[in-house]
């Protein structure tokens, strides 16, 4: 009986402590729905569709009505994901003010426990402070040295696009799921950049690498992973798919460490071949500095970041693009007409063509806008106490910036729920740029590989459409473009199509 009393008293103390802590924090933070002790606002959030519930149809358990959080509390509000407060920024003005006007203060990386388990605070995506600044600066410089934004890397992407076409020809117009093939192409571009070689699409090491990457995107976008990120103690003590994700990441990390070891044995400081060589040279130069951020472990995690960000985001966008083109055959016909008029059939598309292909450029932008691939952005954190719109956000507070609220702004994009390339065309049919186009985020933490991703999306998609007609296996009205996983990334449902040679 005494043990039961002690347990009850302990639980009561925890609840009182949680209530007191939340009350004192909430006095300074932006407004938001009333959190429950320990659980916070967890039951007011749909972990199957976080984007939807943050901006459209949440339900306040302590009120009798249902309205969007942003309509009730404005463009800046606070949610408790578990016991930790998270400030949510909704809409273009709030996101711009934070990430651009106050870029330095909002340049921290917010907490995502499962990724912290995988990356251990290293690499370029989930690191912070001086470590992040040094690794990001080095990565951007090295990618430029290796040709990002230049003709030699464009040649490599064009070559891979032709390999992709040849692989698609092997389907002989039969129904196929494009997921694997579309993942291979951008992954090979990263492989060439990182260790100066590409793989045959049947290479077993390549197949294993692709399998682990694809598997992790599905797992990390699942509702269960959102539960784990809200209640991180579950990661260590509960069974679940998160253990598979950790094992997959460890497999990729060990594979990359083997490639790093091979590079160490063949390194020629006077003639760096790829990203690993440039990093190893930097590592030698910094060997006298015990505080250096350049370590072999950091290199492995940085490479893991490049593969994760540079493979799955591009391949998922391409897959979604094909699904949307199947759904809208009139759009597909216009794109193919423009490709054949500007490029023809006897040469490969190149980046110079893009300025002469406004409709195709608009379609690619509209795909990225419509799917809102990374819809709530990777969480940020404030690097110091920040006064933001008359609220005080304490140092270290996680900040979610809703990119989907910007990409779906009805003032900038009329009828944003409709797939319409006209969102990026002016009245004369010329391509129209928009400051609201933020699929790669914006500010100091925007995607380091944006230039490469844009190049790949244009060259891969136009090369496919130059060589094939797309044939759906179902009627267009039966094609569902709703994402099936909407936790970390918007992933389309599995589908099949036929690539008919032209």
C-alpha positions as CSV (number, residue, x, y, z in Angstrom):
1,X,0.0,0.0,0.0
2,X,2.9,2.4,0.9
3,X,4.4,1.9,-2.6
4,X,1.1,2.7,-4.2
5,X,0.7,5.9,-2.2
6,X,4.3,6.9,-3.2
7,X,3.6,6.2,-6.8
8,X,0.3,8.2,-6.8
9,X,2.0,11.1,-5.0
10,X,4.9,11.0,-7.5
11,X,2.5,11.1,-10.5
12,X,0.6,14.0,-8.9
13,X,3.8,15.9,-8.4
14,X,4.8,15.3,-12.0
15,X,1.4,16.6,-13.2
16,X,1.6,19.7,-11.0
17,X,5.2,20.4,-12.1
18,X,4.1,20.0,-15.7
19,X,1.2,22.4,-15.2
20,X,3.4,25.0,-13.4
21,X,6.1,24.8,-16.1
22,X,3.6,25.1,-18.9
23,X,1.9,28.0,-17.2
24,X,5.1,30.0,-16.7
25,X,6.3,29.3,-20.2
26,X,3.0,30.1,-21.9
27,X,2.8,33.6,-20.3
28,X,5.7,34.7,-22.6
29,X,5.1,32.6,-25.7
30,X,2.6,33.2,-28.5
31,X,-0.9,32.0,-27.8
32,X,-2.1,28.5,-28.6
33,X,-4.5,25.8,-27.6
34,X,-4.4,24.7,-23.9
35,X,-2.1,21.8,-23.5
36,X,-2.7,18.8,-21.3
37,X,-0.1,17.9,-18.7
38,X,2.7,15.7,-20.1
39,X,0.8,15.0,-23.3
40,X,0.6,18.6,-24.4
41,X,-1.5,19.1,-27.6
42,X,-0.8,15.6,-28.9
43,X,-4.5,14.6,-29.1
44,X,-5.3,17.8,-31.1
45,X,-2.8,16.9,-33.8
46,X,-3.4,14.4,-36.6
47,X,-0.1,12.5,-36.8
48,X,-1.3,11.1,-40.2
49,X,-1.5,14.6,-41.7
50,X,0.4,17.2,-39.6
51,X,0.2,19.8,-42.4
52,X,-3.5,19.6,-42.5
53,X,-4.1,19.8,-38.8
54,X,-1.6,22.7,-38.3
55,X,-3.3,24.9,-40.8
56,X,-6.8,23.6,-41.5
57,X,-9.0,21.5,-39.2
58,X,-7.6,21.1,-35.7
59,X,-9.9,20.5,-32.7
60,X,-9.4,22.1,-29.3
61,X,-10.4,19.6,-26.7
62,X,-11.2,22.4,-24.3
63,X,-13.5,24.2,-26.7
64,X,-16.8,23.4,-28.4
65,X,-15.8,24.4,-31.9
66,X,-13.4,23.4,-34.6
67,X,-11.4,26.0,-36.6
68,X,-7.9,26.2,-38.1
69,X,-5.3,27.1,-35.4
70,X,-4.1,30.0,-37.6
71,X,-7.6,31.4,-37.7
72,X,-8.0,31.2,-33.9
73,X,-4.5,32.3,-32.8
74,X,-3.1,34.2,-35.8
75,X,0.0,33.4,-37.9
76,X,2.2,32.9,-34.9
77,X,1.0,30.3,-32.3
78,X,2.4,27.8,-29.8
79,X,1.8,24.0,-29.7
80,X,3.1,21.6,-27.1
81,X,4.4,18.5,-28.8
82,X,4.7,16.4,-25.7
83,X,6.1,18.6,-22.9
84,X,8.1,20.9,-25.2
85,X,6.7,24.1,-26.6
86,X,6.9,24.6,-30.3
87,X,6.2,27.9,-32.0
88,X,4.5,27.6,-35.4
89,X,4.8,30.2,-38.1
90,X,2.0,30.3,-40.7
91,X,1.9,32.2,-43.9
92,X,4.4,34.1,-46.1
93,X,4.9,37.2,-43.9
94,X,5.6,35.3,-40.7
95,X,8.0,32.8,-42.4
96,X,9.8,35.6,-44.3
97,X,10.1,37.8,-41.2
98,X,11.7,34.9,-39.2
99,X,13.9,33.1,-41.7
100,X,15.1,36.2,-43.7
101,X,14.6,39.3,-41.6
102,X,15.8,37.5,-38.4
103,X,17.7,34.8,-40.2
104,X,20.6,34.6,-37.7
105,X,18.3,34.3,-34.7
106,X,16.2,31.5,-36.3
107,X,19.2,29.6,-37.8
108,X,19.3,26.9,-35.2
109,X,18.1,23.4,-35.8
110,X,15.1,22.2,-33.9
111,X,14.7,19.0,-32.1
112,X,13.8,15.8,-34.0
113,X,14.8,13.0,-31.6
114,X,14.9,10.1,-34.2
115,X,17.2,12.1,-36.4
116,X,19.4,13.1,-33.5
117,X,19.8,9.3,-32.8
118,X,20.8,8.8,-36.4
119,X,23.0,11.9,-37.0
120,X,24.3,12.5,-33.4
121,X,24.4,16.3,-34.0
122,X,26.8,15.9,-36.9
123,X,26.6,16.6,-40.7
124,X,25.0,19.5,-42.4
125,X,21.2,19.1,-41.8
126,X,20.9,18.5,-38.1
127,X,24.0,20.2,-36.7
128,X,24.1,23.5,-34.9
129,X,26.3,26.5,-34.1
130,X,29.9,26.7,-35.4
131,X,29.9,23.0,-36.5
132,X,26.9,23.7,-38.8
133,X,28.5,26.9,-40.2
134,X,31.8,25.3,-41.0
135,X,30.4,22.1,-42.6
136,X,27.8,24.0,-44.6
137,X,30.4,26.5,-45.9
138,X,32.7,23.7,-46.8
139,X,29.9,21.7,-48.5
140,X,28.7,24.6,-50.6
141,X,32.3,25.5,-51.7
142,X,33.1,21.9,-52.5
143,X,29.9,21.3,-54.5
144,X,30.7,24.5,-56.6
145,X,34.3,23.2,-57.1
146,X,32.8,19.9,-58.3
147,X,30.6,21.7,-60.9
148,X,27.3,22.6,-59.2
149,X,25.8,25.2,-61.5
150,X,28.4,24.5,-64.1
151,X,28.5,22.7,-67.4
152,X,30.5,19.7,-66.3
153,X,27.9,18.6,-63.7
154,X,25.2,19.3,-66.2
155,X,26.9,16.9,-68.6
156,X,26.9,14.2,-65.9
157,X,23.2,14.7,-65.2
158,X,22.5,14.5,-69.0
159,X,24.4,11.3,-69.2
160,X,22.4,9.8,-66.3
161,X,19.2,11.0,-67.9
162,X,20.1,8.9,-71.0
163,X,20.9,5.9,-68.7
164,X,17.4,6.4,-67.2
165,X,15.8,6.4,-70.6
166,X,17.6,3.2,-71.6
167,X,16.4,1.6,-68.4
168,X,12.8,2.7,-69.1
169,X,13.1,1.3,-72.6
170,X,13.7,-2.1,-71.1
171,X,10.2,-2.1,-69.8
172,X,9.0,-2.5,-73.4
173,X,5.9,-0.4,-72.7
174,X,4.7,-2.8,-70.1
175,X,3.2,-1.6,-66.8
176,X,5.8,-0.8,-64.2
177,X,6.1,1.0,-60.9
178,X,8.6,3.8,-61.5
179,X,9.7,4.2,-57.9
180,X,13.0,2.3,-58.0
181,X,14.1,3.5,-61.4
182,X,13.5,7.1,-60.6
183,X,15.4,6.8,-57.3
184,X,18.5,5.3,-59.1
185,X,19.1,8.3,-61.3
186,X,19.5,11.1,-58.7
187,X,21.3,8.6,-56.4
188,X,23.9,8.0,-59.2
189,X,24.4,11.7,-59.5
190,X,25.2,11.9,-55.8
191,X,27.4,8.8,-56.1
192,X,29.4,10.5,-58.9
193,X,29.8,13.7,-56.9
194,X,30.7,11.9,-53.7
195,X,33.0,9.1,-54.9
196,X,33.4,9.7,-58.6
197,X,31.6,6.7,-60.0
198,X,28.1,5.6,-60.9
199,X,26.6,2.2,-60.5
200,X,24.7,-0.1,-62.9
201,X,21.1,-0.2,-61.9
202,X,21.5,-4.0,-61.2
203,X,24.7,-3.6,-59.0
204,X,24.0,-5.4,-55.7
205,X,25.7,-2.8,-53.5
206,X,23.7,-0.1,-55.3
207,X,20.5,-2.1,-54.9
208,X,21.1,-2.5,-51.1
209,X,21.9,1.2,-50.7
210,X,18.7,2.2,-52.6
211,X,16.6,-0.2,-50.6
212,X,17.7,1.3,-47.3
213,X,17.2,4.8,-48.5
214,X,13.7,4.1,-49.8
215,X,12.8,2.2,-46.7
216,X,13.8,5.0,-44.4
217,X,11.8,7.6,-46.2
218,X,8.6,5.6,-45.7
219,X,9.4,4.9,-42.1
220,X,10.4,8.4,-41.1
221,X,7.3,9.8,-42.8
222,X,5.0,7.4,-40.9
223,X,2.6,8.5,-38.1
224,X,4.5,6.3,-35.6
225,X,7.6,8.3,-36.2
226,X,5.7,11.5,-35.3
227,X,4.6,9.9,-32.1
228,X,8.3,9.0,-31.3
229,X,9.5,12.5,-32.0
230,X,6.9,13.9,-29.6
231,X,7.7,11.3,-26.9
232,X,11.4,10.5,-27.4
233,X,11.6,8.0,-24.6
234,X,9.6,5.6,-26.8
235,X,12.6,5.4,-29.1
236,X,14.7,3.5,-26.6
237,X,12.1,1.5,-24.8
238,X,9.4,0.5,-27.3
239,X,9.5,-1.9,-30.3
240,X,8.6,-0.4,-33.7
241,X,9.7,0.5,-37.1
242,X,12.1,3.2,-35.8
243,X,14.6,0.4,-34.9
244,X,14.6,-0.6,-38.6
245,X,15.3,3.0,-39.6
246,X,18.2,3.2,-37.1
247,X,19.6,-0.1,-38.5
248,X,19.2,1.1,-42.1
249,X,21.0,4.4,-41.3
250,X,23.8,2.4,-39.6
251,X,24.1,0.1,-42.7
252,X,24.5,3.2,-45.0
253,X,27.0,4.8,-42.6
254,X,29.2,1.7,-42.5
255,X,29.1,1.5,-46.3
256,X,30.2,5.1,-46.6
257,X,33.0,4.6,-44.0
258,X,34.3,1.8,-46.3
259,X,34.3,4.1,-49.2
260,X,36.1,6.7,-47.1
261,X,38.8,4.2,-46.2
262,X,39.3,3.4,-49.9
263,X,39.8,7.1,-50.6
264,X,42.3,7.5,-47.8
265,X,44.4,4.8,-49.3
266,X,44.4,6.3,-52.8
267,X,44.3,10.0,-52.0
268,X,46.3,12.4,-54.1
269,X,46.3,15.8,-52.4
270,X,47.3,17.5,-55.6
271,X,44.4,16.1,-57.6
272,X,41.2,15.7,-55.6
273,X,38.6,13.6,-57.5
274,X,35.4,14.1,-55.5
275,X,33.7,15.3,-52.3
276,X,35.4,12.7,-50.1
277,X,38.9,13.7,-51.4
278,X,38.2,17.4,-50.8
279,X,37.1,16.6,-47.2
280,X,40.1,14.4,-46.5
281,X,42.4,17.2,-47.7
282,X,40.6,19.6,-45.3
283,X,40.9,17.0,-42.6
284,X,44.7,16.8,-43.0
285,X,45.0,20.6,-43.0
286,X,43.0,20.8,-39.8
287,X,44.8,17.9,-38.1
288,X,46.7,20.2,-35.7
289,X,43.5,21.7,-34.4
290,X,41.9,19.5,-31.7
291,X,38.7,21.6,-31.8
292,X,38.3,21.0,-35.6
293,X,34.8,20.0,-36.7
294,X,36.4,18.0,-39.6
295,X,36.4,14.4,-38.4
296,X,35.8,11.1,-40.2
297,X,32.6,10.6,-38.3
298,X,31.4,14.0,-39.4
299,X,32.3,13.2,-43.0
300,X,30.2,9.9,-42.8
301,X,27.2,11.8,-41.5
302,X,27.6,14.6,-44.0
303,X,27.6,12.0,-46.8
304,X,24.6,10.4,-45.3
305,X,22.8,13.8,-45.4
306,X,23.8,14.3,-49.0
307,X,22.4,10.9,-50.0
308,X,19.2,11.3,-48.0
309,X,18.5,14.9,-49.2
310,X,19.8,14.5,-52.7
311,X,18.2,11.2,-53.6
312,X,14.7,10.8,-52.1
313,X,13.5,14.4,-52.4
314,X,14.3,14.5,-56.1
315,X,13.0,11.0,-56.9
316,X,9.8,11.5,-55.0
317,X,9.2,14.8,-56.8
318,X,9.8,13.1,-60.1
319,X,7.4,10.3,-59.2
320,X,4.7,12.8,-58.1
321,X,5.3,14.7,-61.3
322,X,4.5,11.6,-63.4
323,X,1.4,10.9,-61.3
324,X,0.1,14.5,-61.9
325,X,0.9,14.3,-65.6
326,X,-1.1,11.1,-65.8
327,X,-3.9,12.9,-64.1
328,X,-3.7,15.9,-66.4
329,X,-3.0,14.6,-70.0
330,X,-3.7,18.0,-71.4
331,X,-0.8,19.4,-69.4
332,X,1.4,16.5,-70.6
333,X,0.6,17.2,-74.2
334,X,1.5,20.9,-73.9
335,X,4.8,20.0,-72.2
336,X,5.7,17.5,-74.9
337,X,4.8,19.9,-77.7
338,X,7.1,22.5,-76.2
339,X,9.9,20.0,-75.8
340,X,9.7,18.8,-79.4
341,X,9.4,22.4,-80.7
342,X,12.4,23.7,-78.7
343,X,14.6,20.7,-78.3
344,X,13.5,18.4,-81.0
345,X,14.3,14.6,-81.0
346,X,17.9,14.5,-82.1
347,X,19.7,16.0,-79.0
348,X,19.3,15.9,-75.3
349,X,17.6,18.7,-73.4
350,X,20.0,21.1,-71.7
351,X,19.6,23.9,-69.1
352,X,19.8,26.6,-71.7
353,X,16.6,25.3,-73.1
354,X,14.7,26.1,-69.9
355,X,14.5,29.9,-70.6
356,X,12.8,29.0,-73.9
357,X,10.3,26.6,-72.3
358,X,8.2,28.7,-70.0
359,X,5.3,26.2,-69.9
360,X,7.5,23.2,-68.9
361,X,9.3,25.4,-66.3
362,X,5.9,26.4,-64.9
363,X,4.7,22.8,-64.7
364,X,7.8,21.7,-62.7
365,X,7.3,24.6,-60.3
366,X,3.7,23.8,-60.0
367,X,4.4,20.2,-59.2
368,X,6.7,21.3,-56.4
369,X,4.2,23.9,-55.1
370,X,1.2,21.5,-55.3
371,X,2.8,18.5,-53.5
372,X,4.5,20.6,-50.7
373,X,7.1,17.8,-50.4
374,X,8.6,18.9,-47.0
375,X,5.5,20.7,-46.0
376,X,6.4,22.0,-42.5
377,X,10.1,22.3,-43.2
378,X,12.8,20.7,-41.0
379,X,12.3,22.3,-37.6
380,X,14.3,25.4,-36.7
381,X,15.3,26.7,-33.3
382,X,16.1,30.2,-32.0
383,X,19.7,30.7,-31.2
384,X,19.0,33.3,-28.5
385,X,16.1,34.8,-26.7
386,X,14.1,36.6,-29.5
387,X,11.5,39.2,-29.3
388,X,9.2,38.4,-32.3
389,X,5.9,40.2,-32.9
390,X,5.7,41.3,-29.2
391,X,6.3,37.8,-27.9
392,X,9.4,36.4,-26.3
393,X,10.7,33.1,-27.7
394,X,13.3,31.6,-25.3
395,X,16.7,30.4,-26.7
396,X,16.5,26.8,-27.9
397,X,12.7,26.8,-28.6
398,X,11.8,24.7,-31.6
399,X,10.1,26.7,-34.4
400,X,8.1,25.1,-37.2
401,X,7.7,27.1,-40.4
402,X,4.8,26.0,-42.5
403,X,6.1,25.9,-46.0
404,X,2.7,24.5,-47.3
405,X,0.9,27.7,-46.0
406,X,3.2,29.8,-48.2
407,X,3.0,27.5,-51.2
408,X,-0.8,27.4,-50.9
409,X,-1.4,31.1,-50.3
410,X,-4.6,31.9,-52.2
411,X,-3.7,35.5,-52.8
412,X,-0.5,34.5,-54.6
413,X,-1.9,31.3,-56.1
414,X,-5.6,31.5,-56.8
415,X,-7.4,28.2,-56.1
416,X,-4.2,26.7,-54.6
417,X,-5.8,23.3,-54.1
418,X,-6.0,22.9,-57.9
419,X,-3.0,21.7,-60.0
420,X,-2.6,24.6,-62.4
421,X,0.7,25.6,-64.2
422,X,-0.9,29.0,-64.8
423,X,0.1,29.8,-61.3
424,X,3.6,30.4,-62.7
425,X,2.7,32.1,-66.0
426,X,1.8,35.7,-66.7
427,X,-1.0,36.7,-69.1
428,X,1.4,36.5,-72.1
429,X,2.4,32.9,-71.3
430,X,5.9,33.9,-70.0
431,X,7.3,32.2,-66.8
432,X,6.4,34.2,-63.7
433,X,8.8,34.0,-60.7
434,X,7.2,34.1,-57.2
435,X,8.8,34.9,-53.8
436,X,6.2,32.4,-52.4
437,X,7.9,29.5,-54.1
438,X,9.8,28.0,-51.1
439,X,9.9,24.2,-51.5
440,X,13.6,24.4,-50.7
441,X,12.9,26.6,-47.7
442,X,14.5,30.1,-47.5
443,X,17.0,32.0,-45.4
444,X,20.3,30.6,-43.9
445,X,19.1,27.0,-43.6
446,X,17.7,26.7,-47.2
447,X,18.6,23.5,-49.0
448,X,22.3,23.5,-49.9
449,X,21.6,21.3,-53.0
450,X,18.8,23.5,-54.5
451,X,20.8,24.2,-57.7
452,X,21.5,20.5,-58.3
453,X,17.9,19.5,-57.6
454,X,16.5,22.1,-60.0
455,X,18.8,20.9,-62.7
456,X,17.9,17.2,-62.2
457,X,14.2,17.8,-62.1
458,X,14.3,19.7,-65.4
459,X,16.7,17.4,-67.3
460,X,15.3,14.1,-66.0
461,X,11.6,15.0,-66.6
462,X,12.1,16.6,-70.1
463,X,14.3,13.7,-71.2
464,X,11.6,11.2,-70.2
465,X,8.9,13.2,-71.9
466,X,11.0,13.6,-75.0
467,X,11.3,9.9,-75.4
468,X,8.1,8.4,-74.1
469,X,4.3,8.9,-74.0
470,X,2.8,8.2,-70.5
471,X,0.0,5.7,-70.4
472,X,-2.2,5.3,-67.3
473,X,-3.7,1.9,-66.4
474,X,-6.8,3.6,-65.0
475,X,-9.1,6.4,-66.0
476,X,-7.8,9.9,-65.2
477,X,-10.7,10.6,-62.8
478,X,-9.7,7.5,-60.8
479,X,-6.1,8.7,-60.3
480,X,-5.6,9.7,-56.6
481,X,-2.9,12.3,-56.0
482,X,-3.4,12.4,-52.3
483,X,-0.2,11.6,-50.4
484,X,-0.4,8.3,-48.4
485,X,2.3,9.4,-45.9
486,X,2.3,12.9,-44.6
487,X,4.4,13.0,-41.5
488,X,7.8,14.2,-42.6
489,X,7.4,14.2,-46.4
490,X,4.5,14.0,-48.8
491,X,4.8,10.6,-50.5
492,X,2.5,9.6,-53.3
493,X,0.6,6.3,-53.4
494,X,2.2,3.5,-55.4
495,X,1.1,3.4,-59.0
496,X,2.0,1.8,-62.3
497,X,2.2,3.3,-65.8
498,X,3.4,2.4,-69.2
499,X,6.3,4.2,-70.9
500,X,5.5,4.1,-74.6
501,X,8.5,5.0,-76.8
502,X,7.8,7.8,-79.3
